[in-house]
C-alpha cells in the first residue's frame, strides 16, 4: 500500500523565470498504464495546502535562469499497487492563475517519458509529451501488524523504565 509521496518542482512566472509558489491545493493521482501512456485513474487524493510539507532545497537552473527548487511531501489515501506493474504518478498543483506554474524537476531511471496536461475551465485543453522522467519517490503505509509490534515495544520499554524508577 502506497501511503506517502515526495515530489520535486519549481515555479515559473510568465517569462519562464523564477516564480513564487501559488498552489492553493493539490490533487495527487495514480493512473494505470495503457500501452506506454496514462490510462484509467486508479486513485486520487485531494490535499489542502496545509497537508503538504514544502521544503526549499536551494537553487537550480531552468535553462540559464536560476530558480528555487522545492521538495513536496504528503500522506495519501492508501493505494494498493501491484509489484512489477507500471503506474503513472500525477501531482497536480491547483492555483488561482496559470502563472506561476509548477514544473516538476527532471529525474532518471524510468522510460524517458512524461505527459503534461493543461486545463482550461476545468477541462483538459492540451496534452504535451516531454522527453524526460520526473523526480519523485513513494513510501508504503506500515501494515497494522507492524504498527502493533512497534506499539507493543514502546509499551514494554515504558514498563521497564517504570520498574527501574
Secondary structure, DSSP 8 states (H G I E B T S, - for coil): -EEEEEEEEEEE-TTSSB----EEEEEEEEEEESSSSEEEEEEEEEEEGGGEEEEEEEEEEETTEEEEEEEEEEEEEEE---TT--EEEEEEEEESSS-SEEEE-EE-SS-S-EEEEEEETTEEEEEEEESSEE-EEEEE---HHHHHHHHHHHHHHHHHHHHH-
